[in-house]
Each structure stands twice: as C-alpha cells, then as structure tokens.
Amino acid sequence: QVQLAESGGGLVQPGGSLRLSCAASGSMTSINTMGWYRQAPGKERELVASITSGGSAYYVDSVKDRFTISRDNAKNTLFLQMNYLKPEDTAVYYCNFAAPRLVRLFNVWGQGTQVTVSS
C-alpha cells in the first residue's frame, strides 16, 4: 500500500523560494523513480521533475535551473527546492511515481500542496 503526503506550499512573491516535502510510505516508493507533478487551474497535471533511486534527476524545461529535486531513501521522503518562482509556477503540487504504469497500478494521490506565486 502506498500513501503520499505533500507539504510546504504557500504564498510567495515572484522571485521567492519554497521547499516542498513529500512523505511516502510503502517499500515501492523508496526503490522507484519518484516525481513531482503540478496542476494549475484549468490545466492537466504535468510531471515537472523526477529522480531515480540513485539520484539522477530530470526536469521539464520550464523549471530547469530553478527547481532541484532530491530524496532521502532512508526516510522515504522526496523534496523539491523551488527558487526564482514565477507566477506561472502557481499550481497544486503532488508527488507520485514517475512511471505512468505505477501511477495507474497504485492509483493513489495525496492531497497536494498549494503553491501560489503572486505579488
């Protein structure tokens, strides 16, 4: 069984920073590639960053050089450091498996954490 709980969102001015955390349960989450997704109002959920169990990271172009994904496998926790935030980063952020087949298999999402970038 997998459970995911995101935290760390909030209201921040453009150019500011936030650090998101995701507490994951279940052995599968510590050995698989995990990712951060976001869903803005009226848009589909998108994967913005992912990290393998070994620490190799991938970023979508829109967040590259601004966001940093990391993980603590021992604590089964995923992080997303977000710097130089822009209004277009406003969304609800979720963590989950990066592989679509695992997302479908476990069929679980956390409550997400709201990030609002506004002056």
C-alpha positions as CSV (number, residue, x, y, z in Angstrom):
1,Q,0.0,0.0,0.0
2,V,1.3,3.5,-0.9
3,Q,0.5,6.7,0.9
4,L,1.7,10.1,-0.1
5,A,1.6,13.4,1.9
6,E,2.8,16.6,0.5
7,S,3.6,19.8,2.5
8,G,5.5,23.0,2.3
9,G,3.4,25.1,-0.1
10,G,2.3,28.6,0.5
11,L,2.1,32.1,-0.9
12,V,5.3,33.6,-2.1
13,Q,6.3,36.7,-4.2
14,P,7.8,36.3,-7.6
15,G,11.5,35.5,-7.3
16,G,11.0,33.8,-3.9
17,S,11.7,30.3,-2.8
18,L,9.8,27.4,-1.3
19,R,10.8,23.8,-0.3
20,L,8.2,21.1,-0.7
21,S,8.3,17.8,1.1
22,C,6.6,14.5,0.4
23,A,6.4,11.8,3.0
24,A,5.9,8.5,1.2
25,S,5.0,5.1,2.7
26,G,5.4,1.7,1.0
27,S,8.6,0.0,0.0
28,M,7.9,0.6,-3.7
29,T,8.3,4.3,-3.2
30,S,11.9,4.0,-1.9
31,I,13.2,2.0,-4.8
32,N,11.4,3.5,-7.8
33,T,11.8,6.8,-9.7
34,M,9.6,9.4,-8.0
35,G,8.4,12.7,-9.3
36,W,6.8,16.0,-8.5
37,Y,3.7,16.9,-10.5
38,R,1.7,20.1,-10.6
39,Q,-1.7,21.0,-11.8
40,A,-2.7,24.6,-12.5
41,P,-6.3,25.7,-12.7
42,G,-7.8,24.6,-16.0
43,K,-4.8,22.6,-17.0
44,E,-3.8,19.0,-16.9
45,R,-1.5,17.6,-14.3
46,E,2.1,17.6,-15.5
47,L,5.3,15.9,-14.3
48,V,7.9,18.7,-13.7
49,A,10.8,16.8,-12.1
50,S,11.7,13.2,-11.3
51,I,14.6,11.4,-9.5
52,T,15.8,7.9,-9.6
53,S,16.6,5.9,-6.5
54,G,20.2,6.5,-7.3
55,G,19.8,10.3,-7.5
56,S,19.6,11.0,-11.2
57,A,17.3,13.9,-11.9
58,Y,15.1,15.0,-14.8
59,Y,13.4,18.4,-15.2
60,V,10.9,19.8,-17.6
61,D,12.4,22.8,-19.4
62,S,10.1,25.3,-17.7
63,V,11.7,24.6,-14.3
64,K,15.2,23.6,-15.3
65,D,17.9,25.6,-13.4
66,R,15.2,26.9,-10.9
67,F,14.0,23.7,-9.2
68,T,16.0,21.0,-7.6
69,I,14.6,17.6,-6.7
70,S,16.1,15.4,-4.1
71,R,15.2,12.4,-1.9
72,D,16.1,10.7,1.3
73,N,15.6,7.0,0.7
74,A,16.2,6.1,4.3
75,K,13.3,8.3,5.4
76,N,11.3,7.7,2.2
77,T,11.0,11.4,1.7
78,L,11.0,13.5,-1.5
79,F,11.9,17.1,-1.7
80,L,11.5,19.9,-4.3
81,Q,13.5,23.1,-3.8
82,M,11.9,25.8,-5.9
83,N,13.9,29.1,-6.5
84,Y,13.2,32.1,-8.6
85,L,9.5,31.3,-8.6
86,K,7.3,32.8,-11.2
87,P,3.5,33.4,-11.3
88,E,3.2,30.6,-13.9
89,D,4.5,28.2,-11.2
90,T,1.2,28.6,-9.3
91,A,-0.4,25.2,-9.0
92,V,-1.2,22.4,-6.7
93,Y,1.9,20.2,-6.4
94,Y,1.8,16.5,-5.9
95,C,4.4,13.7,-5.5
96,N,4.0,10.2,-7.0
97,F,5.8,7.6,-9.0
98,A,7.3,9.0,-12.2
99,A,6.3,5.9,-14.3
100,P,2.7,6.2,-15.5
101,R,2.2,2.4,-15.2
102,L,3.0,2.6,-11.4
103,V,0.7,5.6,-11.0
104,R,-2.1,3.6,-12.6
105,L,-1.2,0.5,-10.7
106,F,-1.3,2.0,-7.2
107,N,-4.0,4.6,-8.2
108,V,-3.2,6.9,-5.2
109,W,-2.6,10.7,-4.9
110,G,-2.0,12.8,-1.9
111,Q,-3.9,15.9,-1.1
112,G,-1.3,18.0,-2.8
113,T,0.2,21.3,-1.6
114,Q,-0.9,24.7,-3.0
115,V,1.9,27.0,-4.3
116,T,0.8,30.5,-5.1
117,V,3.2,32.9,-6.6
118,S,1.9,36.5,-6.6
119,S,2.9,40.0,-5.6
